[in-house]
Amino acid sequence: MNQRTNRVAGFLYAMAAGVVISVYVPFLIGIVSNDERKHDYDGPAMMISKGMGMLGLILGGILLMLLLLLWKRLDHRVYAKVASVFKIGFIPAYLYGMVLMMFSTLLVVIPVLGLMLTASTWFACITFGYVLLVIGTVPQLMAIIKARREGIVPKHLAWILAIASCFFVADVIAVIVLRIVSRMRRKEPTRA
């Protein structure tokens, strides 16, 4: 890749990292802020939290548009690295959701309250988790398609990776496999 492409790729990685950070900031603000405990949902901490959420949405939308616009100029490695930033960056959020779901399941021993909390927590965690999964899956699928067109990934492996990209845990494994296959294929000597 030339110098200009490297700068564009670095900008895309920074935008992906910004989206990941904007997902975590509202959680951190909720932990340290007194606004929620005081039920002050228009307080300064809650406004910053809402602003970071909006910033994440805007950055994610711009990033997706840039990835689509730069489709012909960038190779699959850039898309795979952007997908890696998302997939690996969201692992703590997935773990937090899993712990929250397990804790809510333990509350089922409290008859009515436990069932209500468990149902709402499971729905919220699964919905939020799949939204995060889809955010990372879009560049991952783009990387798989580009790698297939560039002859880096065989057809059957591309299908397996694409299907695995739509499931928790398998999506992270799929992006790692794509990066390993890409790295191995780059080191092979080209045949004339």
Secondary structure as UniProt FT lines:
FT   HELIX           3..32
FT   TURN            35..39
FT   TURN            41..42
FT   HELIX           44..69
FT   TURN            70..73
FT   HELIX           76..89
FT   HELIX           91..106
FT   HELIX           107..109
FT   HELIX           111..149
FT   TURN            150..151
FT   HELIX           155..164
FT   TURN            165..166
FT   TURN            168..169
FT   HELIX           170..187
//
